[in-house]
Amino acid sequence: MNMKAINVPKIIPSHNLDEVFDTLPLHSIDCCNWPKEFPYTPKAGFKLFHDGKRLYIKFLVTENDIKAAVTEDQGRTWTDPCVEFFVSPDANLDYYNFECTCTGKLLLAWHPANAPKESACKEVLDSVNRYPSLGTEPFGLRTGEHSWSVIEIIPATALFRSNVEDFDGKEMTANFYKCGDELPTPHFLSWNPIEWDGPSFHRPEQFGKLLFE
């Protein structure tokens, strides 16, 4: 199994976030793991850095036929145009899923390997700042090609069941995804490849590596 790795730079942002992101490489979310059933591959990628206490991720997407039906956090995010960040702070089978729609609605839970998942409380959800280019209001189906982005700022404290005080020098495992289960053309893309019979993102044993400066 191929395990990709990213060196996550440490940057203290002193100016416009987009200007910082403009200096960083784009990592593509382009693994079409189930091409027979779901061949559609919208253009998706992400850039990331940290400042010690916070992880900054900017997702960039170009895709066809979008909608924004999810109206609140902890909703069915994966049914809208959705970008996802799954991370295991201890590089094991325990992980968090951050799933964000094109209007910034967030699903977040802790998935321990040997116990039921635990959804994040409102305080933790609110601690994750989100800046969607399409705004935060719901909208109906928009046909044709659309480009959008969302910035997520994730504090170390949002890893609410882990003893992570900062990101400095840490090595974690993670994967990044683009999906849209209830869009006109469903799709399931990943950054690190997944070997599984059908679409399944909850596969921590197939995460890649994040090496934090």
Summary of the structure (lengths in Angstrom):
residues: 213
radius of gyration: 16.0
end to end distance: 25.2
largest distance: 46.1
contacts: 670
relative contact order: 0.27
helix: 10%
strand: 43%
